[in-house]
Amino acid sequence: MRLKDQVAIVTGGSRGIGRGIVKAYAAEGAKVAFIYKGNQAAADSLVAEVTQAGGIAKAHQCDVANHDDALKVVEAVEAEWGPVNILVNNAGVIRDGLFVGMRPEEWNVVIQTNLGGTFNFCHAVAMKLARQRKGRIINISSVAAEHTNPGQTNYAASKGAINSFTRALAVELAGRSVTVNAIAPGFIETDMSENVRNKAGDLIKKMIPLKRLGQPDDIAKAAVFLASADAAYITGQVLTVDGGLSLGAVAV
Ligand SMILES: NC(=O)c1ccc[n+]([C@@H]2O[C@H](COP(=O)([O-])OP(=O)(O)OC[C@H]3O[C@@H](n4cnc5c(N)ncnc54)[C@H](OP(=O)(O)O)[C@@H]3O)[C@@H](O)[C@H]2O)c1
């Protein structure tokens, strides 16, 4: 077990990629506190699934965009399980639409959830990890930070900023043996990508050299690696996990 007795927080853990990360971390022996915003049924079913598999997971409801709520969740996790060792900032939303028609609310919610949520949870744990002189922060970015499509100015801006933030925070925390990395997924089969998959699923598959869409488990495996002792000498990196999509080649 690569994460035995570690205490992990995974934001946006109830569905999609985050759900895959929660299950993988629990299977590797971590106690996993995960954050969800509104879908309690999904959160409850994940706790039941992890428990049945012999793991430990607990759901915490909070909006990652709220700084005070982030502090409260981290305090609650530490009061129950002790110091947090691993933070995965995964909660994210899209509000796609061409820029000229984008409403300020659509810009703000994407920036405040994706980038603001990452800031809030990093802010809540960074000093604690620095004092422990160990820890892992993993931010879930996107290939859209570098290879974007029309209609995603807000989303691409949030993910590009997450990549820059990851490198900048890595430099600040490296002296305390705390690593900060990002994972940039390609097209992963989750609720978030459903609309795009319905419209252009076959075309997307042709753009992926490995000829399949990604699954949450593909990202979870990378997240386990980056949280593990094996990744102790890796920091400030953005690991792309996209089946080769961002290589820009046409699949043969
Ligand atoms: N799917 C892809 O193809 C893809 C590709 C690249 C990057 N990503 C990134 O991967 C991450 C996960 O995406 P996904 O596809 O798994 O999304 P998803 O299926 O839509 O799940 C999103 C999760 O985030 C939670 N969440 C959303 N807003 C929140 C908030 N304000 N506070 C707390 N929790 C919140 C949701 O909880 P509730 O259900 O309770 O709202 C849910 O657990 C995101 O950062 C996304 O940008 C996804």
The ligand as a Gaussian input file, in Angstrom:
#p B3LYP/6-31G(d) Opt

LIG

0 1
 N      -13.710000      15.368000     -17.712000
 C      -12.732000      15.817000     -18.472000
 O      -12.647000      15.491000     -19.678000
 C      -11.678000      16.732000     -17.890000
 C      -10.589000      17.076000     -18.709000
 C       -9.596000      17.901000     -18.202000
 C       -9.679000      18.369000     -16.899000
 N      -10.749000      18.034000     -16.128000
 C      -10.777000      18.568000     -14.755000
 O      -10.896000      17.509000     -13.830000
 C      -11.614000      17.960000     -12.682000
 C      -12.783000      17.026000     -12.411000
 O      -13.624000      17.020000     -13.556000
 P      -14.779000      15.944000     -13.761000
 O      -14.897000      15.731000     -15.205000
 O      -14.567000      14.802000     -12.856000
 O      -16.044000      16.814000     -13.265000
 P      -17.512000      16.337000     -12.801000
 O      -17.768000      14.971000     -13.252000
 O      -18.420000      17.444000     -13.225000
 O      -17.394000      16.351000     -11.186000
 C      -17.118000      17.566000     -10.546000
 C      -16.937000      17.350000      -9.069000
 O      -16.569000      18.617000      -8.474000
 C      -17.510000      18.957000      -7.452000
 N      -17.663000      20.405000      -7.427000
 C      -17.984000      21.221000      -8.465000
 N      -18.030000      22.500000      -8.048000
 C      -17.718000      22.502000      -6.730000
 C      -17.594000      23.498000      -5.728000
 N      -17.803000      24.801000      -6.010000
 N      -17.275000      23.130000      -4.475000
 C      -17.084000      21.834000      -4.171000
 N      -17.159000      20.838000      -5.060000
 C      -17.492000      21.164000      -6.332000
 C      -18.780000      18.202000      -7.801000
 O      -19.578000      18.030000      -6.641000
 P      -21.226000      18.065000      -6.759000
 O      -21.604000      16.914000      -7.625000
 O      -21.697000      17.939000      -5.353000
 O      -21.551000      19.395000      -7.391000
 C      -18.182000      16.888000      -8.330000
 O      -17.781000      16.062000      -7.262000
 C      -12.018000      19.402000     -12.971000
 O      -11.102000      20.293000     -12.387000
 C      -11.942000      19.479000     -14.480000
 O      -11.722000      20.794000     -14.926000
 C      -11.744000      17.229000     -16.585000

